[in-house]
Amino acid sequence: MATFDLETLLNLDGEIFPMENGYWTKFEAHQVEPSKQLPHGISYSLTFHDRNNRRIIGFDNAHAIKPRRKKFGARKVTWDHKHRLEKVFPYEFETAGQLLEDFWRAVETYLGEGHA
């Protein structure tokens, strides 16, 4: 994990960024002891909210999720995941920098769909 990317993520902890269109983002990120649930040693929550304070997009590892059942595959429980409205999807955490890029890309995609 690149030190600069990790420092950037950790420095965003507690930051809330209002946007001109009424949407806003909130960042939470802490280093923790690596564990089976959080092998990368980072507890995080990056969220994007609408004018009514409803979470539209979120990337976090606050709770475990089970992926959809595969016919013959093993079920892997993952803690890293992303939310889009009411749906939850597994997320493959690679680096702190990639997490930030993926979050902002998801926000841009949502706004680009005409929701702004």
C-alpha positions, 0 to 999 in steps of 0.5 A: 500500500503506497504510504502517500495514498494511505496518508491521504485517506487517513487525513480525510477522516472526519471531513464532510464536503458539501457540493453545489448541487446539494449533495455531500460526501463524508469520509471516515478512515482509521488504521486498526490492527490487521485482522481476518476481517480487515487484513489491510488494517484500515477501517473506512466509510466513504459516503455520498448523500443527496439533498435529503441526507439519504446515502446514495453511494457508500464504500465501507467495511463496517459489517460482513456481507455474503455474496450471492449464492453460486451454484457450485462455488464456495461462499466467501464472506467479505467485509469490504463492500459498496452500497448503491442506494439499497443494494450492497455489492462485494468490493475488492480492496486493493489500496487506499488510493484505489479506494478513493478513485473507485469512490469518486468514479462511482459518484461521477457515474451517478451524477452523470446519469442525470441525478445532479 
